[in-house]
């Protein structure tokens, strides 16, 4: 239909992501969103603050760095997911279109894992004021403390959603009624995580954290 158009033709990334499915894009693009926003939030512009170039070069290199780091995070997820997910059961429950190949699932679940960090890092930045045991919040110690803390909280949310099955008994997601393989395949946690950050951000943007924070009047 689109002839030889590079962007609009048959997906060109099949040889890169081992699947022509759009979930390859989801898998690393969601991590790119997370890395970009963690940079401006709990990372307090680290590690890109090390770049000592004028704008726009600093910004361009930082953005490229976010993309590279995001892709690395996605690849790490692809390797880690089979450590806890029974891939035989996953493969058994795959849609017929996947032809027994779980790579599409792995890319999409990478995005779902990325989504689990949304609430932790936004909470840590907006309501915990980037707290850390170090006196200097901009120190590398503070950077690593918050990074590890966000990942630990994301893991807790992941276990609660899929294994304790909050997605089913808490949200009524009937796709999670059965065993863990079907929950992992059909849990759609990414959608819920995006909805959950909306009241947090609205409370920050439009209500200035009221009633949780009460700001002093400036005279």
N, C-alpha and C positions, 0 to 999 in steps of 0.2 A: 504493500500500500504506500509506503513512504520511500520506496526505491532504495537508494544507497545512503539515505540520511543516517548519520552516525548516532545522533541522539534519539531519533524516533523509530529506528528500525528494530529488528529482532534484538532482544537483550544481548549486549556484547560482553557481559561479565561472566558468562557461563564457565569459561575456562579459568577464571580467577577464583570465583566463589564456589565452584563445583556444582552450581545450580543456576539456571537462567531465571529462577523465581525472584520476584521483588523482595522477598524476605532477606536476601543477601544484603540489600540496601538497608533494610530495617536493622539488621544485626549490628552493623557498625555505625550507622548514622545516629541511632539513639545514643550510643556511647559518645559520639561526637557532641551531641547536645549536652550530655552529662559533663564531659570534660570542659566544655566551653563555660557552662554555668558554674561548675565548681571552681574554675579559675577566678571568676568574679565574686564568688561567695566565700566558701570556707578555705580556699587556697590563697585568697587575698593576693591574686595576680601571680603567685608562684606557679610553676618554675620559670615562667616567661619573663619575669622581672630581671632575670640574669642577662637578657639580651640588651646590649648597650648600643642600640642603633636608634637613629631618629625615626619618627613616623614619616611615611606609612610603612617603612620596612620592618620595624619592630612588630607592628600589628600583623603584617602579612606573614612573617615568620612564625609568630605566635599562633595564628590561625592554622597554618600548615602543621605546626607541631601538635595542635589539638587533634587534627585529622589523623595524623600518624599514631598518636597515643591511643586514640579511639579504636583504630583498626587493630592495634596490638591487644587492647582489652578484649575486643570481640574474639580474636583468635585464641586468647587464653581461655575464654568461656567455652569455646568449642572443644578445647582439650579437657576442661574440668567437668563439664556437664556429665559425661559418661561415668565419672567417678561415683556419682550418687544416683543417677538415673539408670534403671535397668533397660539397656538399649534393645534387648530382645523383646521385652514387652512393648517398648515404644514402637519398634518396627512392626510388631504385630497389629498395633492399633493405627498405624499411619493410613491416611487416605489412599485410595487406589492410585491416584495420580502420581504419588511419590515413588511408586514401584519398588517399595522396600528400602529406599534410600533415605536415611534420616537427616541428611545434610540441611534440607530446608527447615526442618524443625530446629536443628541446632542453631542456625542463624537467627531464627525468630526468637528462640528462647534466650539467646544472648541479649537481644533487645529487652526482653522481659526482666532479665537480671539487672540490666542497666536501670530500668525503671524503678527497681526496688531502692535505689539510692536517692530518688527524688525527695521523698519526705525527710529522710535523715539529714541530707545536707542543707535543705531549706530551713528545717527546724533549727539546726545547729547555728546557721548564720543569722536568721531573722529573730529567733526567740532565745537562743543561748548565747548570742553576741560573740560567736567565734571563740567560746571559752576554751582554755587549755591550761595545763599546770604551769606553763612557762610565763614569766612576767611579760615578755614581749610576744604579743599575738602574731607578729609578722616574722617570727623566728622560724627556722627550719624545724625545730622541735615541735612548735605549734602546728606547722603544716602537716607533719607526719602523724601527730596525735589525732588531729581532726580527720585525716584521711583514713587511718585505721579505724577510728570510731565510727565513721560513716559506713565503712564496709561491714563492720560487725553488726551494726543496726540493720543494714540491708539484709544480711544473712538471717537475722532474727525475723524480719518481716517475711522473708521468703519461706522460712520454715512454718510460720504461722499461717500463711496464705495457702501453701500447697500441702504440707504434711499434717498440720493440725486441722487443715481444711476450712479455714475461715471463709474461703471463697464460696463454699457450699452452705454451711450452717449460718454464716454471718451475712452473706450477700445473696444467698438463694440462687447461685449459679448452678443450674441443673446439669451442666456439662461436667461438673466436678463430683457427681454423685457416686462415681465408681472408684476403681483403683487408682493408684498414684500415677501410673503411666497415662491414663486418660486425663487426669487432672493437669499434668504437665503439658499435654498436647492441647488441651481445650480450656485452660484456666483463664486466658485473656487478662492476666494481671496488669499488663501494660495499660489497658484502657482504664482500669480502676485506679491505678496509680496517678494517671493524669487527672482524673476527676477529683481525687483526694487532695491534690495540691491547689485546686481552685479556691476553696474557702481560705486556705492558709495565705495565698497570695492576695486575695481580695481584702482579707483582714489587715495585711501589711500595707497595701497600696491605698486603699480607700478609707480605712478606719484607723490607720496609724497604730495598729496592734491593740486598740481598745476592744474589750475591757481588760485585756491581760496586762497591758502597759498603760500607765497614766502619765502623760508628759507634763512637766512643770510649765506653767505660763512664764513667758519671758516679757519683762516689762522694760 
